[in-house]
Amino acid sequence: MNTHPPLLSVSNLKSGYFTRHGTISAVDGVSFDLHRGHMVGIVGESGSGKSTLALSLLGLLERPGRVVEGEIRFAGKNLRALNEKEWRAVRGRRIGMIFQSPESSFNPLATLGQQMCEALMTHQGLSQASAREKAERALAMVGMPQPKEILKSHAFELSGGMCQRAALGLALSLNPALLLADEPTASLDVLAREEMIGLFKEMKKRLNLSMVIISHDLGLIGKLAERTLVMYAGKIVEAGPTWQVLGTPRHPYTRGLLACQPCLDLEPQPIPAMTGVPPSLGKQVTGCRFAPRCRWAGSRCMSDDAFQLRPVLANHHVACVKSEGRDDVF
């Protein structure tokens, strides 16, 4: 057990989108801790609230979105109490982020060198020459060939893998203590994906980097994260050590996600898909939100506390009434 205080502590975080058609509760009571030098993975279907959670953590949730409740503490500081000027001292410098589409996170009209140097000069007060030298070192650190020439390029001139490396290099050049990565390998081919996984492992070891990794790729999470959170309909439905969550899943939704993963060791066969669709986040649902899609749902699943996390093993929690105190749940 880690006796040091967590680098990031999220408690009962609730974020929503307030529209004229009603409120959409995209993040509903999420809590977790992340210690220095550790990685936590967040998985779930599209629309489960993962990206909204990441934007909430970095204070980037724009209207009509808003964080409405809960606490976000980073290095002992309450981030929800910061004003916009104070946030600018945290974003990039203390908490970095790799967005889901690395190509769109760069300005297409400016070279990578111009953008990286501007960030370094703004956040670290470097001269233009020093900023360019540090930008070159950052690109070299993430395995970018000919970094001096790459700095003269625009994002649209790079491949998906190179653009992802450039985004990582930009984030790491500011020496953040925490990195948020939203689908960091989604646009990459198999080879580039494996290279990126190796790069994340190296950066964690070399820089003692802490990371929150958001992904549909359970294989990526399995290789990088010590702890995994499974999100469904804005809530965490399973949380625990990655080897337990992915090795012996206790929630039907987690089991469904794992069943949908292709297996290259077997003969080609159709990939099963979960039936049904996620519930509308704009409607109040009594009981378990996954029940309409769950083959094991029963009357207890309609109770008010059915969708609350409960311990099943040490450090392993599941939001399923059928998992209480049993190893042979399903």
C-alpha positions as CSV (number, residue, x, y, z in Angstrom):
1,M,0.0,0.0,0.0
2,N,1.3,3.5,-0.9
3,T,1.7,5.5,2.3
4,H,2.4,8.8,0.5
5,P,-0.5,11.2,-0.3
6,P,-1.8,10.9,-3.8
7,L,-0.6,13.3,-6.5
8,L,-4.2,13.6,-7.9
9,S,-7.3,13.0,-5.8
10,V,-10.8,13.2,-7.3
11,S,-13.7,13.0,-5.0
12,N,-17.4,12.7,-6.0
13,L,-16.8,14.7,-9.2
14,K,-20.0,15.6,-11.2
15,S,-19.9,17.3,-14.6
16,G,-22.8,18.0,-16.9
17,Y,-23.9,19.8,-20.1
18,F,-26.7,22.2,-19.5
19,T,-28.8,22.7,-22.6
20,R,-32.3,24.0,-23.4
21,H,-33.4,20.4,-23.8
22,G,-32.2,19.4,-20.3
23,T,-29.2,18.4,-18.3
24,I,-26.8,15.7,-19.4
25,S,-25.0,14.1,-16.5
26,A,-21.8,13.0,-18.3
27,V,-19.7,12.5,-15.1
28,D,-21.7,11.4,-12.1
29,G,-19.9,11.0,-8.8
30,V,-16.5,9.8,-9.9
31,S,-13.8,9.3,-7.3
32,F,-10.2,7.9,-7.6
33,D,-6.6,8.6,-6.5
34,L,-3.4,8.6,-8.5
35,H,0.0,8.4,-6.8
36,R,3.2,9.8,-8.2
37,G,4.9,7.6,-10.8
38,H,1.7,5.5,-11.3
39,M,-0.6,5.2,-14.3
40,V,-4.4,4.7,-14.1
41,G,-6.4,3.6,-17.1
42,I,-10.0,4.6,-17.8
43,V,-12.0,2.5,-20.2
44,G,-15.5,2.4,-21.6
45,E,-17.7,2.8,-24.7
46,S,-18.0,6.1,-26.5
47,G,-20.3,8.4,-24.6
48,S,-19.5,6.9,-21.2
49,G,-18.0,10.2,-19.9
50,K,-14.3,9.5,-20.2
51,S,-13.3,12.5,-22.2
52,T,-15.6,14.8,-20.2
53,L,-13.8,13.6,-17.1
54,A,-10.4,14.4,-18.6
55,L,-11.5,17.9,-19.6
56,S,-13.0,18.5,-16.2
57,L,-9.7,17.5,-14.5
58,L,-7.9,20.2,-16.6
59,G,-10.5,22.9,-16.3
60,L,-11.2,22.8,-20.0
61,L,-14.8,21.9,-20.0
62,E,-16.5,24.6,-22.0
63,R,-20.1,25.8,-22.1
64,P,-22.6,24.3,-22.0
65,G,-20.5,22.0,-19.9
66,R,-19.7,22.7,-16.3
67,V,-18.3,20.9,-13.2
68,V,-21.1,21.1,-10.7
69,E,-19.9,19.2,-7.7
70,G,-16.9,17.4,-6.1
71,E,-13.3,18.1,-5.5
72,I,-10.2,17.8,-7.6
73,R,-6.9,18.0,-5.6
74,F,-3.6,18.1,-7.3
75,A,-0.4,18.1,-5.3
76,G,-2.5,19.2,-2.3
77,K,-4.1,22.1,-4.2
78,N,-7.9,22.4,-4.8
79,L,-8.1,22.9,-8.6
80,R,-11.7,23.9,-8.5
81,A,-10.8,27.0,-6.5
82,L,-8.5,28.3,-9.2
83,N,-9.3,31.3,-11.4
84,E,-8.4,31.3,-15.1
85,K,-5.1,33.1,-14.5
86,E,-4.1,30.5,-11.9
87,W,-5.2,27.7,-14.2
88,R,-2.8,28.9,-16.9
89,A,0.1,28.3,-14.4
90,V,-1.1,24.7,-14.0
91,R,-2.1,23.6,-17.5
92,G,0.9,22.5,-19.5
93,R,3.5,23.4,-16.8
94,R,2.2,21.0,-14.1
95,I,-0.5,19.0,-15.9
96,G,0.0,18.1,-19.6
97,M,-2.5,16.6,-22.0
98,I,-2.4,14.7,-25.2
99,F,-5.7,15.1,-27.0
100,Q,-7.6,12.5,-28.9
101,S,-6.7,13.8,-32.4
102,P,-3.1,15.0,-32.2
103,E,-3.3,16.6,-35.7
104,S,-6.1,18.9,-34.5
105,S,-4.3,20.0,-31.4
106,F,-1.7,21.9,-33.4
107,N,-2.3,25.1,-35.3
108,P,-2.1,24.2,-39.0
109,L,-0.8,27.7,-39.9
110,A,2.3,27.5,-37.6
111,T,5.2,25.2,-37.6
112,L,5.8,22.8,-34.7
113,G,8.9,24.8,-33.8
114,Q,6.9,28.0,-33.5
115,Q,4.2,26.3,-31.3
116,M,6.7,24.5,-29.0
117,C,8.9,27.5,-28.6
118,E,5.9,29.7,-27.7
119,A,4.8,27.2,-25.0
120,L,8.3,27.0,-23.5
121,M,8.8,30.8,-23.6
122,T,5.4,31.4,-22.0
123,H,5.6,28.8,-19.3
124,Q,9.3,28.7,-18.5
125,G,10.5,32.2,-19.5
126,L,13.2,30.9,-21.9
127,S,14.7,32.9,-24.7
128,Q,13.8,31.9,-28.2
129,A,17.2,30.2,-28.8
130,S,17.0,28.2,-25.5
131,A,13.3,27.3,-26.2
132,R,14.2,25.9,-29.6
133,E,17.2,23.9,-28.2
134,K,14.9,22.4,-25.5
135,A,12.2,21.7,-28.2
136,E,14.8,19.7,-30.2
137,R,15.8,17.7,-27.1
138,A,12.2,17.0,-26.3
139,L,11.5,15.6,-29.8
140,A,14.7,13.6,-29.7
141,M,13.7,12.2,-26.3
142,V,10.4,10.8,-27.8
143,G,12.3,9.2,-30.7
144,M,11.5,11.7,-33.4
145,P,14.1,11.5,-36.2
146,Q,15.8,14.7,-37.3
147,P,14.1,16.9,-34.7
148,K,15.7,20.1,-36.1
149,E,14.0,19.5,-39.4
150,I,10.7,18.4,-37.8
151,L,10.5,21.7,-36.0
152,K,10.3,23.4,-39.4
153,S,7.3,21.2,-40.4
154,H,3.6,21.7,-40.0
155,A,1.4,19.1,-38.3
156,F,-0.3,18.1,-41.6
157,E,3.1,17.2,-43.1
158,L,3.6,14.4,-40.5
159,S,2.2,10.9,-40.3
160,G,-0.2,10.0,-37.4
161,G,2.5,8.4,-35.5
162,M,4.9,11.3,-35.8
163,C,2.2,13.8,-34.9
164,Q,1.5,11.8,-31.8
165,R,5.1,11.8,-30.9
166,A,5.3,15.5,-31.5
167,A,2.3,16.0,-29.2
168,L,4.0,13.9,-26.5
169,G,7.2,15.8,-27.0
170,L,5.4,19.2,-26.6
171,A,3.7,18.0,-23.4
172,L,6.9,16.5,-21.8
173,S,9.0,19.6,-22.8
174,L,7.2,21.5,-20.0
175,N,8.2,18.9,-17.4
176,P,4.6,18.2,-16.1
177,A,4.1,16.0,-13.0
178,L,0.9,14.6,-14.5
179,L,0.0,13.7,-18.1
180,L,-3.6,13.1,-19.3
181,A,-3.7,11.1,-22.5
182,D,-7.0,10.8,-24.3
183,E,-6.9,7.8,-26.8
184,P,-3.1,8.2,-27.3
185,T,-2.9,5.3,-29.8
186,A,-6.3,5.5,-31.6
187,S,-4.9,6.9,-34.9
188,L,-1.8,4.6,-35.0
189,D,-1.1,1.4,-36.8
190,V,0.0,-1.7,-34.9
191,L,3.8,-0.9,-35.1
192,A,3.4,2.7,-34.2
193,R,1.1,1.7,-31.3
194,E,3.7,-0.7,-29.9
195,E,6.4,2.0,-30.2
196,M,4.2,4.5,-28.3
197,I,3.6,1.9,-25.5
198,G,7.3,1.4,-25.2
199,L,7.8,5.2,-25.1
200,F,5.3,5.7,-22.3
201,K,7.0,3.0,-20.3
202,E,10.4,4.6,-20.8
203,M,9.1,8.1,-19.9
204,K,7.4,6.7,-16.7
205,K,10.7,5.1,-15.7
206,R,13.0,8.0,-16.7
207,L,10.8,10.9,-15.5
208,N,8.7,9.3,-12.7
209,L,5.7,10.4,-14.8
210,S,2.2,10.0,-13.6
211,M,-0.5,9.4,-16.2
212,V,-4.3,9.1,-16.7
213,I,-4.8,7.1,-19.8
214,I,-8.2,7.1,-21.5
215,S,-8.7,4.5,-24.1
216,H,-11.0,1.9,-25.8
217,D,-7.9,-0.3,-26.2
218,L,-7.9,-2.7,-23.3
219,G,-4.6,-4.1,-24.4
220,L,-3.0,-0.7,-24.1
221,I,-4.4,-0.3,-20.6
222,G,-3.3,-3.8,-19.6
223,K,0.3,-3.0,-20.6
224,L,0.6,0.4,-19.0
225,A,-1.8,1.0,-16.1
226,E,-1.4,-0.3,-12.6
227,R,-5.1,0.5,-11.8
228,T,-8.1,0.5,-14.1
229,L,-11.4,2.3,-13.9
230,V,-14.3,1.1,-16.1
231,M,-16.9,3.8,-16.8
232,Y,-20.5,3.3,-18.0
233,A,-23.1,6.0,-18.3
234,G,-21.1,8.6,-16.4
235,K,-20.2,6.3,-13.4
236,I,-17.4,4.0,-12.5
237,V,-18.8,0.4,-12.5
238,E,-15.6,-1.4,-11.7
239,A,-12.3,-0.2,-10.2
240,G,-9.2,-2.1,-9.1
241,P,-5.7,-3.4,-9.9
242,T,-5.5,-3.8,-13.7
243,W,-4.6,-7.5,-13.4
244,Q,-7.8,-8.1,-11.4
245,V,-10.2,-6.0,-13.4
246,L,-9.0,-7.4,-16.8
247,G,-8.0,-10.8,-15.6
248,T,-11.1,-11.6,-13.4
249,P,-13.7,-9.0,-14.2
250,R,-16.6,-8.9,-11.8
251,H,-19.1,-6.6,-13.6
252,P,-21.1,-7.8,-16.6
253,Y,-20.2,-4.6,-18.5
254,T,-16.4,-5.3,-18.1
255,R,-16.9,-8.8,-19.2
256,G,-18.8,-7.6,-22.3
257,L,-16.0,-5.2,-23.2
258,L,-13.4,-7.9,-22.9
259,A,-15.5,-10.3,-25.0
260,C,-15.5,-7.7,-27.8
261,Q,-11.7,-7.7,-28.1
262,P,-10.3,-9.7,-31.1
263,C,-8.0,-12.6,-30.2
264,L,-5.2,-13.1,-32.7
265,D,-4.3,-16.5,-31.2
266,L,-7.5,-18.2,-32.4
267,E,-9.0,-19.0,-35.8
268,P,-10.8,-16.0,-37.4
269,Q,-14.3,-15.7,-36.1
270,P,-17.0,-13.0,-35.7
271,I,-16.3,-10.6,-32.8
272,P,-19.3,-10.6,-30.4
273,A,-21.0,-7.3,-29.6
274,M,-23.0,-6.2,-26.6
275,T,-26.7,-5.9,-27.3
276,G,-28.6,-2.7,-26.6
277,V,-27.3,0.8,-26.3
278,P,-26.2,3.0,-23.4
279,P,-29.0,4.9,-21.6
280,S,-29.6,8.6,-22.3
281,L,-27.6,10.6,-19.8
282,G,-30.3,13.2,-19.8
283,K,-32.8,11.0,-18.0
284,Q,-33.1,9.8,-14.4
285,V,-32.7,6.0,-14.2
286,T,-33.7,4.0,-11.2
287,G,-31.4,1.1,-10.3
288,C,-28.5,-0.2,-12.4
289,R,-28.1,1.7,-15.6
290,F,-26.6,-1.4,-17.3
291,A,-29.6,-3.6,-16.3
292,P,-31.5,-3.2,-19.7
293,R,-28.4,-4.7,-21.5
294,C,-27.5,-7.3,-18.8
295,R,-28.6,-11.0,-19.2
296,W,-28.2,-11.5,-15.5
297,A,-30.4,-8.6,-14.4
298,G,-33.0,-9.3,-11.7
299,S,-35.3,-7.5,-9.4
300,R,-32.5,-6.4,-7.0
301,C,-30.9,-4.6,-9.9
302,M,-33.8,-2.1,-9.8
303,S,-33.1,-1.0,-6.2
304,D,-31.8,2.5,-5.5
305,D,-28.3,1.3,-4.4
306,A,-27.8,-1.2,-7.2
307,F,-25.5,1.1,-9.2
308,Q,-23.2,1.9,-6.2
309,L,-19.6,0.6,-5.9
310,R,-19.1,-2.0,-3.3
311,P,-16.0,-3.9,-2.3
312,V,-15.6,-7.5,-3.6
313,L,-11.8,-7.9,-3.0
314,A,-9.0,-5.9,-1.6
315,N,-8.8,-2.6,-3.6
316,H,-11.4,-4.0,-6.1
317,H,-14.9,-2.4,-6.2
318,V,-17.8,-3.3,-8.4
319,A,-21.2,-1.6,-8.9
320,C,-23.2,-4.8,-9.2
321,V,-25.4,-6.4,-6.5
322,K,-24.8,-9.9,-7.8
323,S,-21.0,-9.6,-7.1
324,E,-21.2,-9.2,-3.4
325,G,-19.0,-11.7,-1.6
326,R,-18.9,-14.2,-4.4
327,D,-16.2,-15.4,-6.8
328,D,-18.6,-17.4,-9.1
329,V,-20.8,-14.4,-9.9
330,F,-22.1,-15.2,-13.4
